[in-house]
Amino acid sequence: MGLIKEPEGVDFVIQSKVLTHKQEQELSEYISKRKREIKKKSKKRFIPQNV
């Protein structure tokens, strides 16, 4: 993947807006939930080699 050059007169500046306490909690809960789901899926795929 190469570098993206900024066209003249255009700045690629990203500023995140501040999250409320409720939004932070919801985001944290969602991330935790997704991590658990991914961990579950990865355990199901495990196939022992020395059977």
C-alpha positions in Angstrom: 0.0 0.0 0.0 1.4 3.3 -1.0 1.3 6.8 0.5 -1.6 9.0 -0.2 -0.6 12.5 -1.2 -2.7 15.5 -0.3 -3.9 17.4 -3.2 -2.9 21.1 -3.2 -5.2 23.1 -0.9 -6.6 20.0 0.9 -5.5 18.9 4.3 -6.4 15.4 5.6 -6.8 16.3 9.2 -9.1 14.1 11.3 -10.4 15.4 14.7 -12.4 13.0 16.9 -15.3 14.5 18.7 -15.5 14.0 22.4 -17.6 11.0 23.6 -20.1 11.2 26.4 -19.7 8.8 29.4 -22.6 6.8 28.1 -21.1 6.5 24.6 -17.7 5.4 26.1 -19.5 2.7 28.1 -21.5 1.5 25.1 -18.3 1.4 22.9 -16.4 -0.5 25.6 -19.2 -3.0 26.0 -19.4 -3.5 22.3 -15.6 -4.1 22.0 -15.7 -6.6 24.9 -18.6 -8.4 23.3 -16.8 -8.7 19.9 -13.6 -9.9 21.5 -15.5 -12.7 23.3 -17.3 -13.7 20.1 -14.0 -13.8 18.2 -12.3 -15.8 20.9 -15.2 -18.3 20.8 -14.9 -18.7 17.1 -11.2 -19.2 17.2 -11.6 -22.0 19.9 -14.0 -23.8 17.6 -11.5 -23.9 14.7 -8.8 -25.5 16.8 -8.0 -29.0 15.5 -5.5 -31.0 17.6 -2.5 -32.3 15.6 -1.6 -35.3 17.8 -4.8 -37.3 17.8 
